Amino acid sequence: MKRVQSVDFLRGFTVVLMILVNTPGDWNHVYSLLLHAGWNGLTLADFVFPFFLFVVGISISFVYNSKKGEANSLVYKKIFIRSFKLIILGIFLNAFLPYFPFIKTESIRIPGVLQRIGIVFCIVSVLYLNFNKKILLYVSLFLLLGYWIWLAYIPLPNGNLPILDRGTDNWANYVDYLLLKGHIWQPDYDPEGILSTLPSIVTTLIGVFVGEILINKQKQKLFLLTTIAICLIVTGYMWSMFFPINKALWSSSFVLVTSGYATLFLVIFHYLMDDKGYSFGNLFKYVGANAIVIYFTSMMFAKSFYLIQIDTEVSVHQFLFETFFVYKDIAMALSSLFYALVVVGFYMVLACFLYKRKIFVKV
């Protein structure tokens, strides 16, 4: 199958945004658009992870379309091994220390971005290989509706009615605290927690549906995708009146709205790049060719820069930021953004270097 340029572009663009929002010069001075919403709501940063899972779904449909109903043990073995690698890399990243003893275990965070990608990739791949679109649609509806009913209406074991705010009476928080106590991002919740993985499966399944349309619909596919995008966005915003848009919970309305925008974004760039043949955004495609490696490397170095001390009070990160980016005539938020952009530029150059030398690290 001919490569779909817009999908490669969207994958790389999403990883670039991941790095941008994760590596500001100073977390106390960041433009609100580049910070996740405090709880309910959407910012640019909140689109990053669902966009990536959406692209994972498209890739699943591209790779396994010819194997549907005929997958052998080797195919499943590759899926499970890849998922296991992603989960292990994510846990390693959480545990990594850039100095002796190199790994921490007492309070290691178990969930994470790579862990969720690995789990969702495995589940969606197996579903896609074994069930038709109709059943996958039913699975998606069941997960979204079931998740809403569970979080909003089923009483907790202590008899309290559930809440959709942060707190011990939030089902997602309750399950994470019960099963992962001491190993989650915050004492009362984790944005990549156990329950919120369920609706994230649907984000990836929507990507699968979009990928199927790109493969099988030769005529009016962009019109169909645009219609689907608008329906997802409108339905999501309507649902948000009852189940607020929330990334930390990965609420059902969040799934629909972010998937709708991802589809709309893809339509625009598919029209420009694949239909009209405009050539641009190669740097983003280079990043997309080694997406996991670029993301993993950026997070490992960012963590190292925060933890390695030049002296007892200044980290490598703080030294670099304050020495090269902080000036009295420039607002701190702008300096913080410049730092992040330089980091992004470095990894885009690295991605270009790997691509030009045909180095593609498969996880």
N, C-alpha and C positions, 0 to 999 in steps of 0.2 A: 504494500500500500504506500502511495506517495505521502511523504511527510506533510502534515498540516502545519504550515508556518505559524499560524495564529496561536495554535496550542503550545508550540515551542516558545513563542514569545510570551504567552500568558504565564507559563511555568517559570521562566526566568525572571519576568517582571515581579512575580509574587515573591520569589526568593530575595530579590533586591529590596523589596519593601520590608520583608522580614528583618533583614540586616539593618535597614534604616531605622526602624522603630525600636530595635533591640540594642542599638549602640550609640545613644546620644552622648554628648560630652559631659553633661551634668543632668541627672534625673530630676533635679529640683528646678530645672529651667528647660522645659520642653513644650513646644507648641501643642495645644490640646488635641489637635487633629492627629498627632502622632502618639498620643497616649490612649490606652484602652479606656472605654467608658467606665466610670466609677462603679456602676452596676448595670442598670438598664440603659439602653441607648446604643448608638452606633457612632464610631469614629472611623477614620481611614484605617487605623491600626486594627480595628475589629474585623476588617474584611480580609486580612492577609491569610490567616490560617484556613478559613473556609474556602477561599479561592484555591489554595493549594490542594486541599482534599478534593475539591471539584475537578481539578486537573488530573489528580490521581485516578478518579473515576473514568474520565475520558481515556486515559492511557490504558486502563484495564480493558475497556471495550476494544481499543485498537489492537492490543496484544493478544487477547484471548478470544476474539470474535470467531476465528476459524476453528477454535478448539471446543466450542460450546457443545455439550452433550457427548463429546468424544475424548475428553481429557484423560490421560493415563496417569499412573502413579508418579511418573517423572515430573509432570506438570505440577501436581500438588506438592511434590517434594521441593521444587524450586520456589513455590509460593511460600511454603512454611519456613524454608531456610531464609528467604529474603525478609520475611516478617520478623523472624527471630533475630536477624542481624540488626534490623532497625531498632527493635526493643532494647537489645544489648547496648547498642551505640548510645541510645537515649539515657539509659541508666548510667553508663560510663560517664557521659557528659555531666550528669547530675552529681556523680561521686568524685569527679576528677579534681585533683588538687595539683598545682604545678610545682610542688615541692614534696619532700618526704613527709608522710608515708605515701603520697601520691593518690591514695583512695581513702575517702571517708565512708564509714558504714553506719555509724550510730544514729544519724538523723538524715540519711540519704532520702531525697525525694524520689518516690517510685514512679509516679506518673510524669508525663512530659510530652513535648511535641512529637519527637521521633517515635516514642512508644505508641502514641495514638495513631500515627501514620501506619506503623507496623501492624497494629491490631486491626484497624479499619481496612487496610489493604488486603489482609488475609481473609477477613469475613466477606467482604464484597466480592473478591475474586472467586471464592468458593460458591457464593450465591449466584454470581453471574454465569459460571460454568454449568450450573445444574438446573437453573430455572429460567423460564421465559419472561418476557417483559411484563406480562399481565401479573404474574405471581410477584415479581420484583416490585411492581407498583403497589400491590396489596401489602407486601412487607413494609414498604415505605410508609404507607398510610397507617398501618398498625403501630409502627414505632413512634410516629409523630403524635398520633392521638393517644396512644397508651402512655407515652412519656408525659404528656400534658395532664392526663387524668391522674397518673401516679403522683406527680409533683404538686398538683393543685388541690386534689380532693381526697386522697386516701389518708386517713389518720395515721400518725406515727405510733410506734409501739408503746410510747408513754401516754397515748390517748389524746395528745394535742393535735389540733388541726394543722395541716402543713402551711408554711408560708413560702412566698417566692422571693423574700429578701434574705440577706445574709443572716445566719443565726443557726442555732442548734435545731430549730424546728423546720429547717429546710431539708427536704429529703436527700438532695444531692450532697449537701454538707454532712448530713447525718450518716449516710452510708460511707463516705470517705473517712470521716472521723472514726467510725466503728471499725472499719477494715484496714485503714492505713494510718492510724493514729501515730503522730510523730514522723510520718514520712510523706507529708503533703506540703504544698507550697505555703499555705497559710493555716493557722490553727483551726479556722472554721470553714475553709473551702480550698478547692484546687481547680483551676480552670480547665485542666485535662483530667478530671476525676473519673470515677467508675461509671456512674449513671449517665453523665453527659456524653459518654462515648456512644451510647445508643443512638441519639439523634444525629451524631456526626457520621454515622453509617449512611444515613439518608442523604447527607450532603454529597457523599461519594457516589451513591446510587444515582442521584440526579445527574452527576457528571457522566455516569455510564449511559443514561438515557440520551444525553446530548451527544455523546460519542457515537451511539447507534445511529442517530439521525445524520451525523456528519458522514458516516460510512455508507448508509443505505439510501438516503434521500438525495437524489441528484438534482431535482427541480424543487424550487421554492423552499429549500431547507432553511434559508435565512429568514424567510417570512414565518415559517413554522417556529423556529427558535425564538424569534422576536415575540411572537404571540405567547409562547410558553414563558418567556422571561417576564413579560408584563403580567401574566396571570399569577406567576409565583410572587412577584413583588406586591401586587394588589392584595392577594390572599394573605400574604405574610403580614402586611400592615393592618389588615382587618383583624387577623388573629391576635395581633399584639395588644389589642384592647382588652383581651382576656388573659393572654399569656405573653407578657412583655418581651420585646427583643432584648436578649441578654446573652452575651458571649460566654460568660463564666458558667452559666447553666446550659449553654448551647440550646436555648429554647427552640421549640418548634417553629415559632414565628421567625426567629433568627435564621434557621435553616432555609426557610422559603425566601426571605428577603435577600440574604447574601447569595444564595444560589441563583436567584433571579437577576441580580446585578452582574454576577459572574457570567451568566449566559448572555446578557446584553453586551457586556464588555467583549466577550468572544465574538459575537455577531459583528460588531463594528470592525474589529481587527481581521476577522475572516474575510469580510468584504474587501478591505483595503489590501491585505497581504496575499490571500489565496485566490480571490476572484479577480481583482484588478492588477495584481502582480507588483504592487509597490514594494520596494525593498528597503526596509528600515528596521531598526531595532535589533541588529545582529548581535550587539553586545548582550542583550537580554537573552537571546537564543543561546549564546555561548554559556551563560550562567545556567540556563535550563538544562544544558547537556550534561552538567555535573552538579545538579541541584542539591542533592543530599550532601555531597562532599563539601561544596561551598558553604552551605548552611552550617554543617558540623564544624568545619574549620573556623568559621567566623565566631561561633559561640565558644569554642574552646580557647581561642586567643583572647576574646573579650573577657572571659572569666579569668584567665591568667593575668591579664593586665590589671584587673581589679585586685587580685590576691597577692601578686608579687610586689613587695615593698622596696622602694629605693632607699628609704630610711624608715624610721619607726612611725612616721606620720603621713608619708606621701607614697601612694601607689604609682605604678607605671602609668596607668590610665590618667590619674590626676596630674601627674607631671607633664605628660604629653599635651593634655587639654589646656592646662594653665599656661604652659610655656609657649605653645604655638597658636592657640586659638582665642585666648582671652585678651581683649583690648578694651581700654576704658571708653572708647567711642562706639563700641559695638554692643548691642543688647546681648545679655547672656544667653537668651533663648536662641538667638541667631548664631552665636558662637557654638552653642551646643549642636545646632543643626549642621553647621559647617564641618564639625568634627565627624558627625555621622556620615555626611556626604563623602568625606575623604576616605573613611573606612569602606564605604560602598564602592568608591572608585577603585580602591586597592583590590577588592575581591572581583570586580569586573575585569580588571587587567589580568588577574590570576586566571579567571575563567577563560579569557581570550588566549592566554598562553597555553593552557591545557588543550583547548579546542584546536588551535593551530598545529599543535604537535600530535593531534589525534589521541590524546590521553583521556579516556573515558572510564571513570571508576564506577563500576556497577556495585550497588549494595543489594 
